Amino acid sequence: MENGQYDAAWHAVHCHPNEVAQATEELNARNMIPVHHSKFSLAKHPWYEPITRITEYSKSRKYRLATPMIGELVELDNDHQRFKQWWENIR
C-alpha cells in the first residue's frame, strides 16, 4: 500500500498513514507492505515519519505489517516472520 509523501494539499492523490491502515483493514488483507516511503522527500514530513506512523497505526489491526529492508525476503504465508524497525537505527 502506498504510504508516503503525503501532505494536506495532496490529499486527493496521497493517503496519510491512518488512511492506509484503515484501507488495508477494509480490504481484509492478511499482510500489508507499505511502499513509497523512506527514499527521498517530496513532502515536508521527515523521511522516517510515514513508516513510523504506519507502524503505530497498525499495532491493533487484524493484518500483519511487513517492513522489510531493501532486498529482504517477505514470506507472506509465514505469520511468525518478524521485521526489525530498521529506520530507528538510521534516523
DSSP file (Angstrom, degrees, kcal/mol; ACC not computed):
  #  RESIDUE AA STRUCTURE BP1 BP2  ACC     N-H-->O    O-->H-N    N-H-->O    O-->H-N    TCO  KAPPA ALPHA  PHI   PSI    X-CA   Y-CA   Z-CA
    1    1 A M              0   0    0      0, 0.0    34,-2.7     0, 0.0     2,-0.3   0.000 360.0 360.0 360.0 141.9    0.0    0.0    0.0
    2    2 A E  B     +a   35   0A   0     32,-0.2    34,-0.2     1,-0.1    13,-0.1  -0.484 360.0 164.4 -66.8 127.8    1.2    3.5   -0.8
    3    3 A N        +     0   0    0     32,-3.0     2,-0.3    -2,-0.3    51,-0.1  -0.555  37.6  54.3-150.0  76.4    2.4    5.2    2.4
    4    4 A G        +     0   0    0     11,-0.4    33,-0.1    33,-0.1    11,-0.1  -0.923  69.3  52.1 171.6 166.7    4.5    8.3    2.0
    5    5 A Q  S    S+     0   0    0     -2,-0.3     2,-0.3     1,-0.2    -1,-0.1   0.892  71.0 158.1  56.9  44.8    4.9   11.7    0.5
    6    6 A Y        +     0   0    0      9,-0.0    39,-0.4    -3,-0.0     2,-0.3  -0.661  14.1 164.4 -98.8 155.8    1.6   12.9    1.9
    7    7 A D    >   -     0   0    0      7,-0.3     3,-1.5    -2,-0.3     7,-0.2  -0.952  49.2-110.4-162.3 151.1    0.5   16.5    2.6
    8    8 A A  G >  S+     0   0    0     -2,-0.3     3,-1.1     1,-0.3     4,-0.1   0.852 119.6  56.3 -56.8 -34.2   -2.8   18.1    3.2
    9    9 A A  G 3  S+     0   0    0      1,-0.2    -1,-0.3     2,-0.1     3,-0.2   0.709 110.3  44.7 -71.2 -19.5   -2.5   19.8   -0.2
   10   10 A W  G X> S+     0   0    0     -3,-1.5     3,-2.3     1,-0.2     4,-1.9   0.103  72.6 124.1-109.7  20.5   -2.1   16.4   -1.9
   11   11 A H  T <4  +     0   0    0     -3,-1.1    -1,-0.2     1,-0.3    -2,-0.1   0.778  67.9  60.8 -57.3 -29.3   -4.9   14.6   -0.1
   12   12 A A  T 34 S+     0   0    0     -3,-0.2    -1,-0.3     1,-0.2     3,-0.1   0.693 119.2  25.8 -71.6 -17.3   -6.6   13.6   -3.3
   13   13 A V  T <4 S+     0   0    0     -3,-2.3     2,-0.4     1,-0.2    -2,-0.2   0.550 118.8  51.0-124.3 -11.7   -3.6   11.6   -4.5
   14   14 A H  S  < S-     0   0    0     -4,-1.9    -7,-0.3    -7,-0.2    -1,-0.2  -0.992  70.5-139.3-133.8 128.0   -1.6   10.5   -1.4
   15   15 A C        -     0   0    0     -2,-0.4   -11,-0.4   -13,-0.1    -3,-0.1  -0.549  16.3-127.3 -82.1 147.0   -3.0    8.7    1.6
   16   16 A H    >>  -     0   0    0     -2,-0.2     4,-2.0   -13,-0.1     3,-0.9  -0.587  33.9-103.7 -83.3 156.2   -2.0    9.5    5.2
   17   17 A P  H 3> S+     0   0    0      0, 0.0     4,-2.4     0, 0.0     5,-0.2   0.841 121.2  54.3 -54.3 -38.3   -0.8    6.6    7.3
   18   18 A N  H 3> S+     0   0    0      1,-0.2     4,-1.9     2,-0.2     5,-0.1   0.865 109.7  48.6 -64.4 -33.4   -4.0    6.3    9.3
   19   19 A E  H <> S+     0   0    0     -3,-0.9     4,-2.8     2,-0.2    -1,-0.2   0.856 108.9  53.1 -72.4 -35.6   -5.9    6.1    6.0
   20   20 A V  H  X S+     0   0    0     -4,-2.0     4,-2.4     2,-0.2    -2,-0.2   0.928 109.9  48.3 -63.0 -45.3   -3.6    3.4    4.7
   21   21 A A  H  X S+     0   0    0     -4,-2.4     4,-1.9     2,-0.2    -2,-0.2   0.921 113.7  46.7 -61.3 -44.8   -4.2    1.4    7.9
   22   22 A Q  H  X S+     0   0    0     -4,-1.9     4,-2.5     2,-0.2    -2,-0.2   0.923 112.6  48.9 -64.7 -45.0   -7.9    1.8    7.5
   23   23 A A  H  X S+     0   0    0     -4,-2.8     4,-1.6     1,-0.2    -1,-0.2   0.892 109.4  53.0 -63.2 -39.9   -8.0    0.9    3.8
   24   24 A T  H  <>S+     0   0    0     -4,-2.4     5,-1.8     1,-0.2    -1,-0.2   0.915 111.4  46.0 -61.5 -43.0   -5.8   -2.2    4.4
   25   25 A E  H ><5S+     0   0    0     -4,-1.9     3,-1.5     1,-0.2    -2,-0.2   0.895 109.3  54.3 -67.7 -39.6   -8.3   -3.4    7.1
   26   26 A E  H 3<5S+     0   0    0     -4,-2.5    -1,-0.2     1,-0.3    -2,-0.2   0.799 105.2  54.7 -64.8 -27.5  -11.3   -2.7    4.9
   27   27 A L  T 3<5S-     0   0    0     -4,-1.6    -1,-0.3    -5,-0.2    -2,-0.2   0.505 109.3-127.8 -79.8  -4.5   -9.7   -4.8    2.2
   28   28 A N  T < 5 +     0   0    0     -3,-1.5    -3,-0.2    -4,-0.2     2,-0.1   0.858  44.7 176.5  57.3  37.6   -9.5   -7.7    4.7
   29   29 A A      < -     0   0    0     -5,-1.8    -1,-0.2     1,-0.1     3,-0.1  -0.458  31.1-156.0 -72.6 143.2   -5.8   -8.0    3.9
   30   30 A R  S    S+     0   0    0      1,-0.2    34,-2.8    33,-0.2     2,-0.3   0.802  81.7  23.3 -83.1 -33.5   -3.7  -10.6    5.8
   31   31 A N  E     -b   64   0B   0     32,-0.2     2,-0.4    -7,-0.1    34,-0.2  -0.939  64.2-164.6-132.5 151.7   -0.5   -8.7    5.1
   32   32 A M  E     -b   65   0B   0     32,-2.3    34,-3.0    -2,-0.3   -11,-0.0  -0.981   3.2-169.3-140.1 129.8    0.5   -5.2    4.2
   33   33 A I        -     0   0    0     -2,-0.4     2,-0.2    32,-0.2    34,-0.1  -0.961  21.0-142.1-114.3 111.9    3.8   -3.9    2.9
   34   34 A P        -     0   0    0      0, 0.0     2,-0.3     0, 0.0   -32,-0.2  -0.538  24.8-175.8 -74.6 139.0    4.0   -0.1    2.9
   35   35 A V  B     +a    2   0A   0    -34,-2.7   -32,-3.0    -2,-0.2     3,-0.1  -0.813  50.3  47.0-129.6 170.2    5.7    1.4   -0.1
   36   36 A H  S    S+     0   0    0      1,-0.3     2,-0.3    -2,-0.3    -1,-0.1   0.837  87.1 110.3  67.1  37.6    6.8    4.9   -1.4
   37   37 A H        +     0   0    0     -3,-0.2    -1,-0.3   -33,-0.1   -33,-0.1  -0.907  59.6  24.4-132.7 162.4    8.4    5.9    1.9
   38   38 A S  S    S+     0   0    0      9,-0.9    -1,-0.1    -2,-0.3     3,-0.1   0.700  94.4  93.2  62.2  25.8   11.9    6.5    3.3
   39   39 A K  S    S-     0   0    0      1,-0.4     2,-0.3     8,-0.1    -1,-0.1   0.728  93.9 -24.1-108.3 -80.8   13.5    7.3   -0.1
   40   40 A F        -     0   0    0      7,-0.1     2,-0.5     0, 0.0    -1,-0.4  -0.946  68.4-107.1-135.1 157.8   13.6   11.0   -0.9
   41   41 A S        +     0   0    0     -2,-0.3     3,-0.0     1,-0.2     6,-0.0  -0.741  43.5 151.6 -97.1 125.8   11.4   13.8    0.4
   42   42 A L  S    S+     0   0    0     -2,-0.5    -1,-0.2     3,-0.1     2,-0.1   0.605  72.0  58.1-106.1 -33.4    8.8   15.5   -1.7
   43   43 A A  S    S-     0   0    0      2,-0.1   -36,-0.1     1,-0.1   -38,-0.0  -0.320  92.3-110.5 -91.6 176.0    6.6   16.4    1.3
   44   44 A K  S    S+     0   0    0    -38,-0.3   -37,-0.1    -2,-0.1     3,-0.1   0.549  85.3  99.5 -86.8  -8.0    7.5   18.4    4.4
   45   45 A H  S    S-     0   0    0    -39,-0.4    -2,-0.1     1,-0.1    -3,-0.1  -0.435  86.8 -93.1 -77.0 154.9    7.5   15.4    6.8
   46   46 A P    >   -     0   0    0      0, 0.0     3,-1.4     0, 0.0    -8,-0.1  -0.288  37.9-110.5 -61.6 153.4   10.7   13.7    7.9
   47   47 A W  T 3  S+     0   0    0      1,-0.3    -9,-0.9     2,-0.1     4,-0.3   0.796 116.9  47.7 -57.7 -31.1   11.7   10.7    5.7
   48   48 A Y  T 3> S+     0   0    0      1,-0.2     4,-2.1     2,-0.1    -1,-0.3   0.552  87.5  88.6 -89.9  -8.4   11.0    8.3    8.6
   49   49 A E  H <> S+     0   0    0     -3,-1.4     4,-3.0     1,-0.2     5,-0.3   0.909  83.8  51.9 -61.1 -45.9    7.6    9.7    9.6
   50   50 A P  H  > S+     0   0    0      0, 0.0     4,-2.5     0, 0.0     5,-0.2   0.926 114.2  42.2 -59.5 -44.3    5.5    7.5    7.2
   51   51 A I  H  > S+     0   0    0     -4,-0.3     4,-1.5     2,-0.2    -2,-0.2   0.868 115.9  50.1 -71.3 -35.0    7.0    4.2    8.3
   52   52 A T  H  X S+     0   0    0     -4,-2.1     4,-1.8     2,-0.2    -1,-0.2   0.931 114.2  44.5 -65.6 -45.6    6.9    5.2   12.0
   53   53 A R  H  X S+     0   0    0     -4,-3.0     4,-2.8    -5,-0.2     5,-0.2   0.902 111.7  50.6 -69.1 -41.5    3.3    6.3   11.8
   54   54 A I  H  X S+     0   0    0     -4,-2.5     4,-1.4    -5,-0.3    -1,-0.2   0.858 108.2  54.9 -66.7 -31.6    2.1    3.3    9.8
   55   55 A T  H  X S+     0   0    0     -4,-1.5     4,-0.6    -5,-0.2    -1,-0.2   0.930 111.5  43.9 -63.3 -44.8    3.8    1.0   12.4
   56   56 A E  H >< S+     0   0    0     -4,-1.8     3,-1.1     1,-0.2     4,-0.3   0.938 114.1  48.8 -65.0 -47.1    1.9    2.7   15.2
   57   57 A Y  H 3< S+     0   0    0     -4,-2.8     3,-0.3     1,-0.2    -1,-0.2   0.743 110.0  54.1 -65.8 -22.4   -1.4    2.7   13.4
   58   58 A S  H >< S+     0   0    0     -4,-1.4     3,-1.6    -5,-0.2    -1,-0.2   0.571  81.0  91.2 -89.3  -9.6   -1.0   -1.0   12.5
   59   59 A K  T << S+     0   0    0     -3,-1.1    -1,-0.2    -4,-0.6    -2,-0.1   0.845  95.4  33.8 -58.6 -37.8   -0.4   -2.3   16.0
   60   60 A S  T 3  S+     0   0    0     -4,-0.3    -1,-0.3    -3,-0.3     2,-0.1   0.177  98.3 109.4-105.0  17.9   -4.1   -3.0   16.8
   61   61 A R  S <  S-     0   0    0     -3,-1.6    -3,-0.1     2,-0.2   -39,-0.0  -0.461  73.7-122.5 -93.8 166.1   -5.1   -4.1   13.3
   62   62 A K  S    S+     0   0    0     -2,-0.1     2,-0.1     2,-0.1    -1,-0.1   0.698  87.6  77.9 -79.8 -20.9   -6.0   -7.5   12.0
   63   63 A Y  S    S-     0   0    0     -5,-0.1     2,-0.5   -32,-0.0   -32,-0.2  -0.419  82.8-115.5 -87.4 164.1   -3.4   -7.6    9.3
   64   64 A R  E     -b   31   0B   0    -34,-2.8   -32,-2.3    -2,-0.1     2,-0.5  -0.883  24.7-139.1 -99.3 127.8    0.4   -8.2    9.7
   65   65 A L  E     -b   32   0B   0     -2,-0.5     2,-0.6   -34,-0.2    18,-0.2  -0.761  13.9-161.0 -87.2 125.5    2.6   -5.3    8.8
   66   66 A A        +     0   0    0    -34,-3.0    16,-0.1    -2,-0.5     8,-0.0  -0.942  14.4 174.0-109.5 120.4    5.7   -6.3    6.8
   67   67 A T        +     0   0    0     -2,-0.6    19,-0.3   -34,-0.1   -34,-0.1  -0.546  15.3 176.5-123.8  65.1    8.5   -3.7    6.9
   68   68 A P        -     0   0    0      0, 0.0     2,-0.1     0, 0.0     3,-0.1  -0.298  30.9-117.8 -71.4 152.7   11.4   -5.4    5.1
   69   69 A M    >   -     0   0    0      1,-0.2     3,-2.5     4,-0.1     2,-0.1  -0.457  57.5 -69.5 -74.1 162.1   14.7   -3.7    4.4
   70   70 A I  T 3  S+     0   0    0      1,-0.3    -1,-0.2    -2,-0.1     3,-0.1  -0.353 126.3  13.4 -55.9 126.5   15.6   -3.4    0.7
   71   71 A G  T 3  S+     0   0    0      1,-0.3    -1,-0.3    -3,-0.1     2,-0.3   0.292  92.0 136.2  89.5  -9.0   16.3   -6.9   -0.5
   72   72 A E    <   -     0   0    0     -3,-2.5    -1,-0.3     1,-0.1     2,-0.2  -0.543  57.8-116.8 -76.1 135.4   14.8   -8.7    2.5
   73   73 A L        -     0   0    0     -2,-0.3     2,-0.6    -3,-0.1    -4,-0.1  -0.482  22.2-153.7 -71.0 135.6   12.6  -11.7    1.7
   74   74 A V        -     0   0    0     -2,-0.2     2,-1.0    -6,-0.1     3,-0.1  -0.963   0.8-158.0-113.1 119.2    9.0  -11.5    2.8
   75   75 A E    >   -     0   0    0     -2,-0.6     3,-1.8     1,-0.2     6,-0.2  -0.803   6.9-171.0 -96.6  95.6    7.3  -14.8    3.4
   76   76 A L  T 3  S+     0   0    0     -2,-1.0    -1,-0.2     1,-0.3     5,-0.0   0.756  84.1  49.5 -63.5 -26.0    3.6  -13.9    3.0
   77   77 A D  T 3  S+     0   0    0      1,-0.1     2,-0.9    -3,-0.1    -1,-0.3   0.446  90.9  89.4 -91.0  -0.2    2.4  -17.3    4.3
   78   78 A N    X   -     0   0    0     -3,-1.8     3,-1.3     1,-0.2    -3,-0.2  -0.806  50.8-179.1-101.6  96.0    4.7  -17.2    7.4
   79   79 A D  T 3  S+     0   0    0     -2,-0.9    -1,-0.2     1,-0.2    -3,-0.0   0.609  80.3  59.5 -69.4 -11.0    2.7  -15.5   10.1
   80   80 A H  T 3  S+     0   0    0     -3,-0.1    -1,-0.2     2,-0.1     2,-0.2   0.540  75.2 113.1 -95.4  -8.6    5.6  -15.8   12.5
   81   81 A Q    <   -     0   0    0     -3,-1.3     2,-0.3    -6,-0.2    -7,-0.0  -0.456  50.0-165.6 -66.3 133.1    8.1  -13.8   10.4
   82   82 A R        -     0   0    0     -2,-0.2     2,-0.4   -16,-0.1   -16,-0.1  -0.864   8.0-144.7-120.6 155.4    9.0  -10.6   12.2
   83   83 A F        -     0   0    0     -2,-0.3     2,-0.1   -18,-0.2   -18,-0.0  -0.947  16.1-122.2-123.6 140.4   10.8   -7.5   10.8
   84   84 A K        -     0   0    0     -2,-0.4     2,-1.7     1,-0.1     3,-0.2  -0.433  25.4-118.4 -73.4 151.7   13.2   -5.2   12.5
   85   85 A Q    >   +     0   0    0      1,-0.2     3,-1.8    -2,-0.1     4,-0.4  -0.580  45.0 172.0 -87.3  72.3   12.4   -1.5   12.8
   86   86 A W  G >   +     0   0    0     -2,-1.7     3,-0.9   -19,-0.3     4,-0.4   0.738  65.2  66.2 -58.8 -29.8   15.5   -0.7   10.7
   87   87 A W  G >  S+     0   0    0      1,-0.2     3,-0.8    -3,-0.2     4,-0.4   0.735  88.2  68.9 -68.1 -22.4   14.6    3.0   10.4
   88   88 A E  G <  S+     0   0    0     -3,-1.8     3,-0.5     1,-0.2    -1,-0.2   0.832  97.6  51.3 -65.3 -31.8   15.1    3.6   14.1
   89   89 A N  G <  S+     0   0    0     -3,-0.9    -1,-0.2    -4,-0.4    -2,-0.2   0.579 113.5  42.3 -83.4 -10.0   18.9    3.0   13.8
   90   90 A I    <         0   0    0     -3,-0.8    -1,-0.2    -4,-0.4    -2,-0.2   0.252 360.0 360.0-122.5  13.4   19.5    5.4   11.0
   91   91 A R              0   0    0     -3,-0.5    -1,-0.1    -4,-0.4    -2,-0.1   0.490 360.0 360.0 -72.6 360.0   17.4    8.4   11.9
